[in-house]
Amino acid sequence: SIQNDTVHELGENSEHMTGMLFSIWTTVTKLAFAVAIGLSFILLELVSFDANNPNETGLLMLALLYGLFPVVFKGLAIVMMLPTKRI
């Protein structure tokens, strides 16, 4: 895993850094989820999405948020990781 490789590259102090690096990873993951959810609700509000009375624009935005956007962002993450030669 990338986390294990990163800790290993730190050298002899890596045993003491494992917990801290895992904590940072967990915090960043939670922040990413919070930002994604917040932006999703804002975008759905902008297109006047109403779950009880859905319109075509709202349903399209919902489909994009759950389908297309995650694929695009994961693709960008892969492109950003390519120079590291870890994938």
N, C-alpha and C positions, 0 to 999 in steps of 0.2 A: 504494500500500500504506500501511497505517497507520504502519509504521515510517518510511517516507519522509516522510510528512506530519509526524510528530513531530519528526524531525530538521530539517525545513524550518522549523518553528515556533520552533525554538531561535534562529534568527537567524544572525548572522555567525560565531558560534562553532560552528555546527553541523558544519562539516567536521572539526573535531577531536573531536567527540562521536560520530560515526558508529560507529567501531569499538567504543567503550565500550558504546553502546546495543545494538549487535548482540551483544556478549558477555553483557550482562545478559539479553537476550531468550533467548539460547541456554541460559544457566544456569537461568533460570526454567522453561523448557520441560523441561529434563532433570530438574529437581526435581519438576515436576508428574508426569512419567512415573514417577519413582521412588516418589512417594507413592501414586500410583494402583496400581502393582504391589504395593506393600507392603500397602495396605488390601485389595486383592483377595485376596491370600494369607491374610490374617487372617480375612476373611469366609468364605472357602472352608474354612478350618480350623474355624471356629465351627459350620458345618453338617456337619462330618465328611466333606468331599468326598474321595473316593479315586478316582483316575483308573483304577485297575485293577478297582475294584468300585463303579461309580457308583450312587448312590441318587437317588431322585426330587428330594429337597430340594437335594442338591448340584448336580444338573443344572439345576434352576430358578435357583439362585444364579448358576451359571456363565452362563446365558442372560441374566440381569439385568445381570451385570457387563459382558458384551460387547455387549449390545444396548440395553437400556433406559437404564442409567445414563449412558453417553456422550451419548445424545440429550438427556436431561434437563439435564446439565451444560452442553452446548453451547447449549441454549435459554436457560439462565440467563445465560450469557456474552453472548448477543445482547441480552437484556433489559438487562443492565448497561451495554452499549455504546450503547444507544439514546439516552440523554441527551447523548452526545458528538457526535451528528449526523455520525458518520463512516461509518455503514453505510446 
